[in-house]
Amino acid sequence: MVTFHTKKLGDWTKKVRTAAIDTNNDSPFDILLDGPYGNVSVDIATPGVYSHYVLFSGGIGVTPMRSIVNWLYTEHREGYRPDIKNVHFVWSVRDRDLIQALVDGTELHHETNNCESYFPPRIQDVNEAGSTFFTVLVCGPKPLVNGVVATGMTLSKEMKIQFDVHNELFDF
Protein backbone atom coordinates (compact mmCIF):
# COMPACT_ATOMS: atom_id res chain seq x y z
CA MET A 1 0.00 0.00 0.00
CA VAL A 2 1.23 3.48 -0.82
CA THR A 3 0.06 6.47 1.18
CA PHE A 4 0.55 10.13 0.46
CA HIS A 5 0.66 12.82 3.10
CA THR A 6 0.17 16.35 1.84
CA LYS A 7 -0.14 19.70 3.49
CA LYS A 8 -2.40 22.26 1.87
CA LEU A 9 0.06 25.10 1.40
CA GLY A 10 -0.98 26.50 -1.95
CA ASP A 11 -3.74 26.53 -4.53
CA TRP A 12 -2.84 23.17 -6.06
CA THR A 13 -2.69 21.22 -2.79
CA LYS A 14 -5.93 22.88 -1.63
CA LYS A 15 -7.61 21.64 -4.83
CA VAL A 16 -6.26 18.11 -4.30
CA ARG A 17 -7.62 18.09 -0.74
CA THR A 18 -11.01 19.37 -1.87
CA ALA A 19 -11.19 16.73 -4.62
CA ALA A 20 -10.38 13.98 -2.12
CA ILE A 21 -12.97 15.18 0.39
CA ASP A 22 -15.71 15.73 -2.19
CA THR A 23 -15.68 12.16 -3.46
CA ASN A 24 -17.06 9.00 -1.89
CA ASN A 25 -14.46 6.89 -3.65
CA ASP A 26 -11.36 5.74 -1.74
CA SER A 27 -9.23 6.53 -4.80
CA PRO A 28 -10.74 9.68 -6.27
CA PHE A 29 -8.14 10.21 -8.99
CA ASP A 30 -5.10 8.73 -10.67
CA ILE A 31 -1.69 9.99 -9.62
CA LEU A 32 1.42 9.92 -11.78
CA LEU A 33 4.46 9.40 -9.58
CA ASP A 34 8.09 10.10 -10.36
CA GLY A 35 10.93 9.25 -7.98
CA PRO A 36 12.05 8.75 -5.32
CA TYR A 37 15.24 10.70 -5.70
CA GLY A 38 18.17 10.84 -3.35
CA ASN A 39 18.94 8.95 -0.21
CA VAL A 40 19.74 9.70 3.39
CA SER A 41 23.30 10.84 4.06
CA VAL A 42 24.01 8.15 6.69
CA ASP A 43 24.28 4.44 5.92
CA ILE A 44 21.10 2.99 7.39
CA ALA A 45 20.85 0.31 4.70
CA THR A 46 23.86 -1.78 5.72
CA PRO A 47 23.18 -4.13 8.65
CA GLY A 48 25.50 -3.68 11.61
CA VAL A 49 26.47 -0.07 10.96
CA TYR A 50 24.06 1.32 13.57
CA SER A 51 22.17 -0.34 16.39
CA HIS A 52 20.52 2.80 17.80
CA TYR A 53 18.41 5.29 15.88
CA VAL A 54 16.68 8.51 16.84
CA LEU A 55 14.34 10.03 14.26
CA PHE A 56 12.93 13.54 14.76
CA SER A 57 10.03 14.84 12.69
CA GLY A 58 8.41 18.23 12.64
CA GLY A 59 4.99 18.60 11.02
CA ILE A 60 4.85 17.11 7.53
CA GLY A 61 8.50 16.06 8.01
CA VAL A 62 6.94 12.94 9.52
CA THR A 63 6.42 11.56 6.01
CA PRO A 64 9.98 10.38 5.22
CA MET A 65 10.77 9.61 8.87
CA ARG A 66 7.72 7.38 9.27
CA SER A 67 8.69 5.53 6.12
CA ILE A 68 12.17 4.91 7.54
CA VAL A 69 10.76 3.76 10.90
CA ASN A 70 8.39 1.35 9.15
CA TRP A 71 11.26 -0.01 7.06
CA LEU A 72 13.55 -0.46 10.11
CA TYR A 73 10.72 -2.22 11.97
CA THR A 74 10.08 -4.60 9.07
CA GLU A 75 13.80 -5.31 8.61
CA HIS A 76 14.14 -6.17 12.30
CA ARG A 77 10.90 -8.19 12.52
CA GLU A 78 11.81 -10.26 9.46
CA GLY A 79 15.23 -11.06 10.95
CA TYR A 80 17.33 -9.10 8.46
CA ARG A 81 18.49 -6.61 11.09
CA PRO A 82 18.91 -8.32 14.47
CA ASP A 83 21.52 -5.64 15.24
CA ILE A 84 18.82 -3.00 15.77
CA LYS A 85 18.53 -2.40 19.52
CA ASN A 86 16.54 0.85 19.81
CA VAL A 87 14.58 3.08 17.49
CA HIS A 88 13.15 6.26 18.96
CA PHE A 89 10.65 8.20 16.89
CA VAL A 90 9.86 11.78 17.87
CA TRP A 91 7.17 13.78 16.10
CA SER A 92 6.63 17.42 16.99
CA VAL A 93 3.23 18.81 16.03
CA ARG A 94 1.34 21.99 16.78
CA ASP A 95 -1.85 20.13 17.62
CA ARG A 96 -1.99 16.67 19.22
CA ASP A 97 -5.11 15.81 17.18
CA LEU A 98 -2.89 15.65 14.08
CA ILE A 99 -1.23 12.56 15.50
CA GLN A 100 -4.49 10.60 15.83
CA ALA A 101 -5.04 10.55 12.07
CA LEU A 102 -1.73 8.78 11.56
CA VAL A 103 -1.53 6.44 14.53
CA ASP A 104 -5.05 5.36 15.48
CA GLY A 105 -4.82 2.23 17.57
CA THR A 106 -1.19 2.86 18.50
CA GLU A 107 -0.17 3.66 22.05
CA LEU A 108 0.98 7.27 22.29
CA HIS A 109 3.54 8.61 24.71
CA HIS A 110 3.26 12.37 25.13
CA GLU A 111 6.15 14.47 26.38
CA THR A 112 7.08 18.09 26.23
CA ASN A 113 10.84 18.21 26.00
CA ASN A 114 13.75 19.88 24.34
CA CYS A 115 16.73 18.27 22.65
CA GLU A 116 19.05 18.90 25.58
CA SER A 117 16.93 16.79 27.93
CA TYR A 118 15.91 14.18 25.35
CA PHE A 119 19.33 13.01 24.15
CA PRO A 120 21.28 12.03 27.32
CA PRO A 121 19.14 8.95 28.19
CA ARG A 122 19.38 7.80 24.55
CA ILE A 123 23.15 8.22 24.65
CA GLN A 124 23.26 6.19 27.85
CA ASP A 125 21.46 3.37 25.99
CA VAL A 126 24.15 3.46 23.31
CA ASN A 127 26.98 3.49 25.87
CA GLU A 128 25.47 0.54 27.74
CA ALA A 129 25.31 -1.39 24.47
CA GLY A 130 29.04 -0.82 24.00
CA SER A 131 28.71 1.41 20.95
CA THR A 132 30.51 4.70 20.40
CA PHE A 133 28.15 6.21 17.86
CA PHE A 134 24.56 6.31 16.74
CA THR A 135 22.50 7.87 14.01
CA VAL A 136 20.08 10.74 14.19
CA LEU A 137 17.72 11.57 11.35
CA VAL A 138 15.75 14.82 11.45
CA CYS A 139 13.22 16.25 9.04
CA GLY A 140 11.15 19.34 9.66
CA PRO A 141 11.28 23.10 9.92
CA LYS A 142 14.59 24.93 10.22
CA PRO A 143 14.42 25.63 14.00
CA LEU A 144 13.88 21.92 14.75
CA VAL A 145 16.64 20.77 12.41
CA ASN A 146 19.09 23.39 13.68
CA GLY A 147 18.29 22.53 17.30
CA VAL A 148 18.81 18.81 16.82
CA VAL A 149 22.05 19.27 14.86
CA ALA A 150 23.48 21.80 17.36
CA THR A 151 22.55 19.66 20.35
CA GLY A 152 24.03 16.59 18.70
CA MET A 153 27.32 18.39 18.08
CA THR A 154 27.50 19.69 21.65
CA LEU A 155 26.63 16.38 23.29
CA SER A 156 28.93 14.49 20.95
CA LYS A 157 31.86 16.45 22.36
CA GLU A 158 30.67 16.39 25.98
CA MET A 159 29.73 12.71 26.11
CA LYS A 160 32.41 11.42 23.72
CA ILE A 161 30.00 9.70 21.38
CA GLN A 162 29.68 10.23 17.65
CA PHE A 163 26.38 11.47 16.25
CA ASP A 164 25.93 10.66 12.57
CA VAL A 165 23.20 13.06 11.47
CA HIS A 166 21.04 13.23 8.36
CA ASN A 167 18.83 16.30 8.04
CA GLU A 168 16.15 17.59 5.70
CA LEU A 169 14.28 20.88 5.85
CA PHE A 170 10.48 20.73 5.51
CA ASP A 171 8.27 23.65 6.43
CA PHE A 172 5.03 23.33 8.39
Backbone as a ProteinNet text record, in pm:
[ID]
protein_1_A
[PRIMARY]
MVTFHTKKLGDWTKKVRTAAIDTNNDSPFDILLDGPYGNVSVDIATPGVYSHYVLFSGGIGVTPMRSIVNWLYTEHREGYRPDIKNVHFVWSVRDRDLIQALVDGTELHHETNNCESYFPPRIQDVNEAGSTFFTVLVCGPKPLVNGVVATGMTLSKEMKIQFDVHNELFDF
[TERTIARY]
83.8	0	89.1	51.7	122.8	31	84.2	6.4	77.7	0.7	54.7	6.9	98.2	65.8	96.2	-3.5	17.4	-32.5	25.7	-14	-66.8	-184.9	-239.7	-170.4	-73.7	5.5	-20	-74.1	-97.7	-225.3	-250.6	-374.1	-386.1	-277	-284.2	-314.5	-244.5	-269	-406.1	-456.2	-593	-694.4	-670.2	-760.7	-756.7	-638.1	-625.8	-703.9	-690.2	-761.8	-912.9	-958	-1100.9	-1153.1	-1077.5	-1119.3	-1128.7	-1036.4	-1037.8	-1155.6	-1187	-1297.4	-1432.7	-1443.3	-1571.3	-1613	-1532.9	-1568.4	-1596	-1677.9	-1706.1	-1613.8	-1535.5	-1446.1	-1315.7	-1263.2	-1136.3	-1019.8	-1026.6	-922.6	-986.7	-997.8	-1073.9	-1009.5	-879.6	-814.1	-683	-637.8	-509.6	-397.2	-285.8	-168.7	-51.3	18.7	142	256	341.1	446	582.1	672.8	808.8	903.4	999	1092.9	1089.4	1141.2	1204.8	1344.8	1390	1523.7	1603	1730.3	1817	1812.2	1883.7	1893.7	1937.3	1925.8	1973.9	2126.7	2184.8	2329.9	2406.3	2336.1	2401.1	2363	2448.8	2428	2335.5	2205.2	2110.1	2075.3	2121.3	2085.1	2172.4	2294	2386	2368.9	2332.5	2318.4	2448.6	2434.5	2549.6	2616.4	2584	2646.7	2596	2465.5	2405.5	2314.3	2311.2	2217.4	2114.6	2140.4	2052.3	2018.5	1890	1841	1750.5	1762.9	1667.8	1621.9	1490.4	1433.7	1343.9	1372.6	1293	1215.7	1088.2	1003.2	932.6	919.9	841.3	735.3	608.1	498.8	498.8	491.4	485.5	618.4	723.3	850.4	838	721.3	694.4	691.2	661.3	642.5	765.6	883	997.6	1044.3	1031.1	1076.8	990.1	860.4	771.9	803	832.3	869	995.1	1093	1217.3	1190.6	1109.6	1075.9	1005.7	909.9	839.2	936.1	1028.2	1126.3	1217.3	1269	1354.5	1279.8	1154.1	1072.3	1058.8	1025.9	1008.4	1139.7	1248.5	1379.7	1412.4	1385.3	1414.4	1319.7	1190.9	1090.4	1115.4	1157.6	1181.5	1317.1	1396	1523.4	1642.2	1622	1732.6	1824.2	1772	1848.7	1841.2	1894.4	1890.6	1977.1	2063.4	2152.1	2078	1956.1	1881.9	1837.8	1884.6	1852.8	1743.2	1751.8	1654.4	1626.3	1499.6	1458.2	1362	1400.6	1315.4	1262	1132.1	1064.7	997.8	1038.8	986	917.9	791.9	717.3	664	707.7	663.1	551.7	437.2	322.8	266.6	197.4	134	9.7	-58.2	-185.4	-184.1	-205.3	-198.6	-299.9	-410.6	-510.5	-453.6	-350.8	-288.7	-230.9	-185.1	-123.2	-226	-346	-448.8	-477.1	-475.2	-503.8	-400.8	-280	-172.8	-151.3	-189	-153	-270.8	-390.4	-504.6	-475.8	-504.8	-482.3	-342.8	-255.8	-119.4	-109	-35.9	-16.7	70.9	23.7	97.9	164.7	283.3	354	374.7	319.9	326.1	425.9	516	615.3	635.4	663.2	708	852.4	941.5	1084	1159.7	1285.8	1374.8	1488.3	1566.4	1673.1	1772	1803.7	1905.3	1865.2	1736.3	1693.3	1656.8	1630.9	1590.9	1710.3	1820.9	1933.4	2007.6	2041.7	2127.6	2081.8	1952	1914	1935.7	1917.7	1938.1	2086.8	2171.1	2315.3	2358	2296.8	2326.4	2294	2181.2	2145.7	2256.9	2310	2415.5	2542.3	2578.3	2697.8	2685.3	2568.6	2547.2	2555	2522.9	2530.7	2673.4	2765.2	2904.3	2936.8	2847.2	2871	2928.5	2995.4	3051.4	2985.5	2885.1	2814.6	2674	2589	2455.7	2407.8	2298.1	2250	2125.8	2121.2	2008	1960.1	1830.9	1771.7	1667.9	1668.6	1575.4	1519.8	1389.1	1321.8	1211.5	1217.1	1115.5	1157.1	1096.6	1128.5	1269	1321.5	1459	1491.5	1406.6	1442.4	1459.6	1375.5	1388.1	1518.5	1543.4	1664	1788.7	1792.1	1908.9	1928.7	1819.8	1828.9	1882.7	1834.4	1880.7	2028.1	2065.8	2205	2298.5	2263	2347.9	2361	2250.8	2255	2338.3	2322.9	2402.6	2551.6	2590.2	2731.9	2785.2	2707.5	2750.1	2764	2660.1	2663.1	2766.1	2791.2	2892.6	3028.4	3059.1	3186.3	3184.7	3075.6	3067	3066.1	2993.1	2973.3	3060.9	3144.9	3240.6	3172.3	3069.8	2999.9	2972.1	2983.9	2968.3	2822.5	2770.6	2637.8	2655.2	2598.9	2592.9	2453.9	2447.8	2319.8	2286	2162.3	2104.1	1994.5	1989.7	1882.9	1820.7	1692.1	1615.3	1526.7	1514.7	1427.8	1291.8	1186.7	1048.1	978.6	902.6	826.9	691.9	638.4	503.4	403.5
-116.4	0	123.8	220.8	347.7	454.6	535.1	646.6	776.2	880.5	1013.2	1105.4	1184.2	1282.3	1419.4	1502.5	1634.8	1740.1	1855	1970.5	2074	2126.1	2225.9	2359.6	2388.2	2510.1	2608.5	2562.3	2650.1	2611.3	2677.8	2653.4	2508.6	2451.8	2317.1	2215.1	2220.3	2121.7	2142.4	2264.6	2288.2	2221	2228	2164.3	2011.6	1956.2	1811.2	1768.1	1840.9	1808.7	1816.2	1921.3	1937.3	1822.3	1784.2	1673	1543.3	1520.6	1397.9	1396.1	1510.1	1518.3	1508.2	1566.3	1573.5	1443.7	1341.6	1215.6	1108.5	1012.9	899.7	782.1	794.7	689	693.9	577.4	574.2	625	605.1	652.6	747.7	875.2	968	1004.5	982	1020.8	945.1	936.3	873.2	971.2	917.3	999.2	943.5	1030	991.9	1023.7	926.7	940.2	926.6	1012.6	1009.7	1013.9	924	925.1	790.3	772.4	875	910.1	1023.5	1070.4	1087.8	1060.4	1083.9	971.8	993.8	895.3	968.9	905.9	970.2	970.7	1064.4	1083.6	996.3	911.5	815.4	675.5	579.7	444.3	363.4	378	299.1	167.4	150.1	30.8	-90.8	-68	-178.1	-230.6	-357.2	-413.2	-401.3	-373.3	-367.5	-232.2	-138.6	-6.8	66.9	65.3	131.5	33.7	45.6	-34.3	54.1	184	279.7	394.3	425.3	529	624	752.3	851.2	929.7	931.7	1002.8	1113.8	1237.3	1353.6	1402	1431.7	1483.6	1608	1704.4	1822.8	1840.6	1839.8	1860.3	1755	1801.1	1710.8	1637.2	1677.7	1605.7	1462.9	1430.8	1294.3	1196.7	1245.2	1156.3	1069.6	1126.7	1038.1	963.7	1026.6	960.9	839.9	852.7	738.3	623.5	656.2	553.5	479.4	552.9	491	404.7	454.5	376.4	246.9	255.8	135.3	35.8	85.5	-0.8	-67.4	10.8	-46.4	-153.3	-125.4	-222.2	-352.9	-341.2	-460.2	-537	-466.5	-531.1	-610.1	-550.9	-617.5	-735.9	-714	-819.1	-940.2	-916.3	-1026	-1093.8	-1043.4	-1105.8	-1059	-960.5	-910.5	-816.9	-759.5	-661.2	-690.3	-802.9	-831.7	-735.2	-660.2	-564.2	-440.9	-417.8	-299.5	-319.4	-231.9	-240	-141.9	-18	85.2	175.8	206.7	307.6	400.4	525.6	626.2	717.8	737.8	819.8	937	1057.4	1178.4	1261.1	1296.4	1378.4	1499.8	1615.9	1741.8	1799.9	1824.6	1880.8	1998.4	2085.9	2199.3	2157	2055.1	2012.6	1860.8	1811.7	1667.3	1588.3	1649.9	1580.8	1536.4	1604.3	1564.7	1423.9	1387.4	1256	1144.8	1164.6	1059.9	1008.5	1096.8	1054.7	955	963.3	878.1	752.2	754.8	643.8	586	593.4	535.6	391.1	357.8	222.6	199.3	298.5	286.5	358.9	301.6	366	489.6	601.7	726.7	759.2	810.8	861.4	1009.8	1092.6	1237.2	1298.3	1377	1447	1585	1677.6	1808.6	1819.3	1824.5	1820.5	1908.1	1925.6	1987.6	1889.3	1919.6	1826.7	1800	1904.6	1890.4	1787	1776.8	1678.6	1544	1542.1	1417.7	1325.9	1382.3	1301.3	1221.7	1277.9	1202.5	1060.7	1035	894.6	804.6	858	779.8	746.7	844.1	822.4	717.1	719.2	618.6	478.6	465.3	336.6	288.5	380.4	346.4	304.9	381.5	348.5	211.4	182.6	53.5	-62.6	-35.5	-139.4	-155.5	-70.9	-82	-13.1	70.3	140.8	279.3	335.5	469.9	570.9	527.2	621.3	572.2	666.6	630.5	732.3	699.9	786.8	863.1	985.6	1074.4	1120.9	1106.4	1156.8	1260.4	1375.2	1481.7	1543.7	1564.6	1625.1	1715	1840.6	1934	2076.2	2169.1	2310.3	2343.8	2452.9	2492.8	2499.7	2558.1	2562.7	2423.2	2328.3	2191.7	2128.8	2137	2077	2139.4	2271.9	2339.2	2300.8	2290.6	2253	2112.9	2019.3	1880.5	1869.7	1933.7	1927.2	1991.9	2110.2	2180.1	2100.3	2046	1966.3	1840.6	1777.7	1659.2	1688.7	1801.7	1838.6	1865.2	1937.3	1968.9	1842.4	1759.4	1637.7	1537.3	1537.7	1448.8	1477.9	1606	1645.2	1616.5	1654.7	1639.4	1493	1409.3	1271	1171.8	1224.1	1142.2	1028.2	1066.2	970	1038	964.5	1022.9	1020.3	1136.2	1147.4	1152	1057.6	1066.2	1117.7	1236.3	1305.5	1322.9	1290.4	1323.4	1424.9	1533.1	1630.5	1676	1705.5	1759.3	1870.2	1977.8	2088.4	2074.3	2070.4	2072.6	2180.1	2264.3	2364.9	2311.1	2369.2	2332.6	2380.7
0	0	0	-76.7	-82.3	-26.1	64.3	118.2	86.3	70.7	46	155.9	207.4	310.3	251.6	240.5	183.8	280.1	269.1	349.2	252.1	278.7	187.2	211.7	126.7	139.7	26.7	-81	-195.4	-266.5	-378	-452.9	-498.9	-551.6	-606	-497.2	-384.5	-278.6	-214.3	-212.2	-162.9	-255.6	-386.8	-483.2	-470.3	-448.5	-429.9	-306.7	-198.4	-74.3	-95.5	-161	-187.2	-272.5	-375.2	-461.6	-382.3	-291.9	-211.6	-115	-56.6	39.5	-30	-148.9	-219.2	-286.6	-281.3	-346	-241.2	-277.4	-188.8	-218.2	-320.8	-365.3	-284.8	-246.5	-173.8	-258.8	-388.2	-480.2	-580.2	-544.3	-627.1	-759.9	-774.5	-898.6	-914.3	-1038.6	-1066.9	-1035.9	-991.8	-962.3	-1041.2	-1110.1	-1177.8	-1082.8	-1058.3	-958.3	-1023.3	-985.2	-1036	-916.6	-910.5	-798.5	-730.2	-615.3	-531.9	-580.4	-536.8	-570	-441.9	-449.8	-335.2	-234.4	-126.9	-20.5	104.7	217.2	339	337.7	409.9	406	505.1	579.4	668.8	621.2	645	592.4	683.5	661.1	739.4	670.5	547	470.4	502.5	546.6	572.2	714.5	730	864.9	944.2	1072.6	1160.7	1173.6	1086.3	1095.7	1219.4	1240.3	1356.7	1429.4	1559.9	1638.7	1708.3	1712.6	1780.4	1684.7	1678.1	1588	1665	1634.5	1683.5	1561.8	1539.7	1426.2	1478.1	1437.8	1475.6	1354.4	1375.3	1269.1	1319.1	1232.1	1263.6	1157.2	1197.4	1102	993	868	753.3	733	803.9	801.1	851.7	907.3	952.1	834.1	715.7	600.9	572.8	546.9	521.9	647.2	763.6	886.9	920.8	900.5	926.8	831.1	709.2	612	656.7	706.4	753.8	877	970	1090.2	1051.3	960	915	851.4	771.6	706.2	809.3	906.2	1011	1090.3	1122.3	1196.6	1118.2	991	906.9	893.6	871.4	860.6	987.6	1103.1	1230.5	1253.4	1230.9	1252.4	1163.3	1040.6	946.3	968.1	1062.9	1095.2	1013.7	927.1	845.8	924.1	1032	1109	1258.2	1304	1447.2	1527.9	1458.6	1524	1576.7	1532.4	1576.6	1721.1	1808.4	1951.5	1991.7	1944.6	1981.1	1862.8	1845.5	1748.7	1821.9	1832.4	1896.1	1787.5	1789.5	1688.7	1759.5	1724.6	1787.3	1679.2	1704.6	1609.7	1682.8	1640.8	1699.4	1612.5	1675.3	1603.4	1682.1	1610.9	1677.7	1753.9	1704	1761.6	1775.4	1895.9	1921.9	1838.3	1799.8	1718	1583.5	1535.2	1408.4	1416.3	1533	1550.1	1533.8	1585.6	1582.9	1442.8	1344.1	1207.1	1155.6	1206.8	1156.4	1238.3	1365.2	1452.5	1529.3	1477.4	1547.7	1584.9	1708.8	1756.8	1811.3	1800.2	1850.3	1983.7	2075.4	2204.9	2187.7	2239.5	2229.4	2361.6	2352.6	2470.6	2446.3	2531.4	2513.4	2609.6	2556.6	2637.6	2580.8	2667.1	2622.7	2667	2571.3	2600	2503	2529.9	2433.7	2405.7	2305.1	2264.6	2376.7	2453.7	2558	2662.8	2693.1	2793.4	2730.6	2600.9	2535	2507.7	2461.3	2415	2521.8	2638.7	2732.2	2765.8	2793.1	2818.5	2696.5	2576.4	2455.2	2439.7	2473	2465	2566.6	2682.6	2785.1	2732.6	2660.3	2598.8	2505.8	2426	2330.6	2405.2	2507.5	2587.2	2651.8	2707.7	2773.6	2675.2	2549.4	2446.5	2393.5	2441.9	2400	2269.6	2220	2094.9	2122.9	2024.2	2040.4	1947.7	1872.9	1786	1757.6	1718.9	1673.5	1572	1507.7	1401.3	1443.5	1395.9	1419	1282.5	1258.2	1135.2	1175.4	1110.2	1145.4	1018	1017.7	903.9	956.5	919.8	965.9	939.7	1012.5	992.2	1043.3	992.7	1022	1171.5	1257.3	1399.9	1462	1423.9	1475.4	1427.7	1298.1	1240.6	1302.8	1309.4	1367.7	1514.2	1589.2	1730.2	1749.7	1670.7	1681.6	1642.3	1532.2	1486.4	1588.7	1637.8	1735.6	1865.1	1912.3	2035.5	2014.8	1900.3	1869.6	1869.9	1811.7	1807.7	1948.3	2028.7	2165.4	2249.6	2247.2	2329	2279.3	2150.4	2094.8	2158.4	2173.4	2236.5	2386.2	2452.3	2597.6	2641.3	2568.7	2611.5	2535.2	2447.5	2372	2295.7	2222.6	2137.6	2004.1	1897.7	1765	1720.9	1683.8	1624.9	1473.8	1402.3	1256.7	1223.9	1163.6	1146.7	999.5	966.4	836.2	862.8	782.7	803.6	672.9	681.8	569.9	623	545.9	584.9	517.4	598.1	550.8	632.5	569.1	643.5	684.8	793.5	838.5	736.4
[MASK]
++++++++++++++++++++++++++++++++++++++++++++++++++++++++++++++++++++++++++++++++++++++++++++++++++++++++++++++++++++++++++++++++++++++++++++++++++++++++++++++++++++++++++++

